[in-house]
């Protein structure tokens, strides 16, 4: 049994963000399946067992371990008014030491897209990362033609930084991605060197 280093639960105006539980399997699988065509062009190809209970259980255990070890914060987005699953956001690849940074990944189910939920979630995770995890930088990447993803990042305070060549395999091909970053405002420039 892993130690419970921290419980993560973020609450915004319309959302509750929390780690996945085993009981989330059915709504998660149904939303992913219903949104497969919508999400497919932007995500790595799904494994043959992507929507199975076993794969989801592995995801839950990975989330618990990652939070306990402090190297990722995987969260589901639930609408506060009715507890409906909307999508997920993960602060991953948390790097300590001189970097103090992490990488954001996210998805939203097709029925819930373009309603401001993801912006609200990203802003909450950025605040959590800066205030509670003491990060200085958060990064995100998306395909250049993913206008909706670029827009949500920009509205959430991320700035365009450039292009990463052959960054990820999407739909079976290595694809370039545009890179964005959000910097903690009080940590820009010089640091105190003792």
Legacy VTK file of the C-alpha trace (Angstrom):
# vtk DataFile Version 3.0
C-alpha trace
ASCII
DATASET POLYDATA
POINTS 194 float
0.000 0.000 0.000
1.414 3.360 -1.025
1.472 6.162 1.528
-1.121 8.887 1.068
1.178 11.842 0.650
-1.543 14.188 -0.479
-5.176 14.092 -1.408
-5.860 16.048 -4.561
-9.293 17.555 -5.094
-9.676 20.833 -6.959
-13.008 22.633 -6.996
-13.863 25.405 -9.450
-17.066 27.260 -10.218
-18.464 24.391 -12.327
-16.055 21.486 -11.825
-14.567 19.029 -9.391
-11.184 17.673 -10.451
-10.061 14.503 -8.686
-8.019 11.366 -9.384
-9.803 8.470 -11.101
-11.453 5.746 -9.015
-12.316 2.193 -10.012
-16.006 3.176 -9.936
-15.357 5.679 -12.764
-14.725 2.909 -15.284
-18.164 2.755 -16.906
-18.671 6.521 -17.427
-15.047 6.876 -18.563
-15.281 4.026 -21.079
-18.659 5.223 -22.384
-17.445 8.804 -22.851
-14.182 7.726 -24.510
-16.034 5.350 -26.838
-18.689 7.939 -27.753
-15.932 10.511 -28.412
-13.503 8.250 -30.282
-13.897 9.919 -33.696
-13.719 13.361 -32.084
-10.549 12.551 -30.094
-8.849 10.229 -32.593
-7.160 12.850 -34.795
-5.452 14.458 -31.776
-4.336 11.482 -29.667
-1.876 8.619 -29.933
-3.517 5.483 -31.348
-5.457 3.573 -28.723
-4.181 0.146 -27.715
-6.434 -2.839 -28.433
-7.430 -2.985 -24.745
-7.828 0.799 -24.224
-11.478 0.627 -23.156
-11.233 -2.473 -20.941
-11.772 -2.562 -17.197
-8.252 -3.985 -16.725
-6.652 -1.086 -18.613
-8.703 1.395 -16.593
-7.728 -0.319 -13.309
-4.083 -0.008 -14.349
-4.736 3.693 -14.986
-6.219 4.118 -11.495
-3.234 2.412 -9.861
-0.826 4.504 -11.960
-2.639 7.672 -10.840
-2.386 6.669 -7.162
1.334 5.849 -7.467
2.101 8.994 -9.467
0.418 11.290 -6.967
2.081 9.525 -4.007
5.505 9.751 -5.676
4.961 13.346 -6.777
5.696 12.832 -10.464
2.195 13.307 -11.952
-1.294 14.493 -11.018
-3.919 12.715 -13.179
-7.401 14.155 -12.663
-10.876 13.545 -14.009
-13.187 16.501 -14.689
-16.635 16.128 -13.152
-19.417 18.673 -13.494
-20.308 19.874 -9.990
-24.051 20.125 -10.533
-24.595 16.487 -11.526
-21.244 14.634 -11.151
-21.115 13.874 -14.905
-17.669 12.954 -16.232
-16.531 15.497 -18.835
-12.897 14.606 -19.553
-9.485 14.557 -17.908
-6.363 16.628 -17.378
-2.978 15.337 -16.262
0.005 17.270 -14.996
2.734 14.784 -15.877
6.517 14.558 -16.120
6.934 16.687 -13.003
10.602 17.590 -12.819
12.217 18.964 -9.680
15.530 20.700 -9.045
16.493 23.464 -11.442
13.546 22.742 -13.781
10.575 22.790 -11.351
8.273 22.058 -14.285
5.612 19.734 -15.592
3.696 18.909 -18.749
-0.069 19.194 -19.220
-2.143 16.764 -21.228
-5.921 16.868 -21.503
-9.014 15.660 -23.322
-12.702 16.423 -23.196
-15.619 14.320 -24.373
-17.276 15.545 -27.541
-20.648 16.399 -25.912
-18.867 18.759 -23.492
-16.460 20.506 -25.866
-16.491 24.249 -26.474
-18.278 25.101 -23.237
-15.278 26.486 -21.331
-14.831 23.435 -19.096
-11.283 22.662 -20.201
-10.114 26.248 -19.752
-11.549 26.219 -16.226
-9.804 22.900 -15.500
-6.446 23.979 -16.925
-6.507 27.218 -14.939
-7.204 25.236 -11.747
-4.363 22.796 -12.427
-1.946 25.628 -13.245
-2.827 27.361 -9.979
-2.397 24.079 -8.083
0.942 23.386 -9.772
2.328 26.835 -8.971
0.838 27.273 -5.469
0.875 23.727 -4.059
3.598 21.914 -6.016
5.972 24.890 -6.232
6.418 24.524 -9.988
7.827 27.400 -12.025
6.816 26.294 -15.504
4.073 24.241 -17.123
4.286 23.087 -20.695
1.738 21.770 -23.178
1.878 20.681 -26.802
-0.709 20.133 -29.513
-0.917 19.586 -33.232
-0.566 22.850 -35.191
-3.995 22.403 -36.802
-5.760 21.780 -33.475
-7.190 25.289 -33.280
-9.480 24.516 -30.329
-6.591 23.203 -28.214
-4.362 26.139 -29.117
-7.143 28.563 -28.235
-7.831 26.975 -24.830
-4.136 27.097 -23.938
-3.844 30.745 -24.953
-6.991 31.690 -23.007
-5.550 29.884 -19.962
-2.388 32.037 -20.074
-0.024 29.807 -22.052
2.340 31.443 -24.544
3.476 29.967 -27.848
7.143 28.938 -27.763
7.815 27.097 -31.007
7.569 23.804 -32.851
8.841 20.395 -31.760
9.668 18.232 -34.751
8.277 14.674 -34.713
7.163 15.192 -31.100
4.567 12.399 -30.708
3.042 9.568 -32.671
-0.514 10.570 -33.504
-2.708 8.248 -35.518
0.322 6.069 -36.279
2.616 8.856 -37.581
5.294 10.997 -35.962
3.826 14.500 -35.909
5.183 17.973 -35.253
3.580 19.801 -32.325
3.387 23.430 -31.320
4.750 24.077 -27.839
3.213 26.348 -25.232
4.298 27.272 -21.715
2.849 29.052 -18.703
5.448 30.589 -16.386
4.986 31.422 -12.743
5.159 35.237 -12.774
7.267 35.666 -9.623
10.026 33.392 -10.926
11.031 35.011 -14.199
14.607 36.099 -14.685
17.332 35.974 -12.036
17.308 33.643 -9.091
18.960 34.201 -5.750
22.313 32.439 -5.758
23.864 31.933 -2.360
LINES 1 195
194 0 1 2 3 4 5 6 7 8 9 10 11 12 13 14 15 16 17 18 19 20 21 22 23 24 25 26 27 28 29 30 31 32 33 34 35 36 37 38 39 40 41 42 43 44 45 46 47 48 49 50 51 52 53 54 55 56 57 58 59 60 61 62 63 64 65 66 67 68 69 70 71 72 73 74 75 76 77 78 79 80 81 82 83 84 85 86 87 88 89 90 91 92 93 94 95 96 97 98 99 100 101 102 103 104 105 106 107 108 109 110 111 112 113 114 115 116 117 118 119 120 121 122 123 124 125 126 127 128 129 130 131 132 133 134 135 136 137 138 139 140 141 142 143 144 145 146 147 148 149 150 151 152 153 154 155 156 157 158 159 160 161 162 163 164 165 166 167 168 169 170 171 172 173 174 175 176 177 178 179 180 181 182 183 184 185 186 187 188 189 190 191 192 193
